[in-house]
Amino acid sequence: NAGVTQTPKFQVLKTGQSMTLQCAQDMNHNSMYWYRQDPGMGLRLIYYSASEGTTDKGEVPNGYNVSRLNKREFSLRLESAAPSQTSVYFCASSRQGADWAQYFGPGTRLTVL
Amino acid sequence: GQQVMQIPQYQHVQEGEDFTTYCNSSTTLSNIQWYKQRPGGHPVFLIQLVKSGEVKKQKRLTFQFGEAKKNSSLHITATQTTDVGTYFCAGPTYGGATNKLIFGTGTLLAVQP
């Protein structure tokens, strides 16, 4: 099992460009999440999807959109990138049940110039 | 809003010394999770505590959940260089879905050989 995979690993954008970050999990998890991590800020939830077909805003959703394409895939789109969106983006998934552990992908390091 | 704070933000120890990080929530938590993130890596789930006053051990790591379920601690005995990284606690958002977490600010542990 690959766990949670993310593409791309690195990306440089110019202000105003758009891009989609891809995430897929092969653990049959219902819930998926997008976080951003900035130095000294910890992990902040952007959007999450409790199950296929549903999405909800997290703590910092402005400037982002998401799509839960199917149970495996959850994408994050930046429509018009801004320098403030320079960050490391992590996708995660979790199963429902007694153990709510989240499993993270390797991350995408995004720089917006 | 709900906050989860950790202290200290940074700790530097000599190899073999003990280390403790403390996690405090502004609200009562149904459970608390701990994650470790190695430098340049992604967060990795360590453990979940559910019961008031619960103590769990993983080799040299001891995790505690406070009686009031608003605080937690992670203690590492006789640190090793492999313990280097940032340790995060995380708890469910108040009144929200159990699988939507708010992460603490993290404690960065540096271990000098």
Interface residues (C-beta under 8 A of the other chain):
Chain A: S31 Y33 G40 M41 G42 L43 R44 L45 Y48 A50 D56 G58 E59 F90 A92 S94 Q96 D99 W100 A101 Q102 Y103 F104 G105 P106 G107
Chain B: Q9 N31 Q33 Y35 G41 H42 P43 V44 F45 Q48 F88 A90 P92 A97 T98 N99 K100 L101 I102 F103 G104 T105 G106
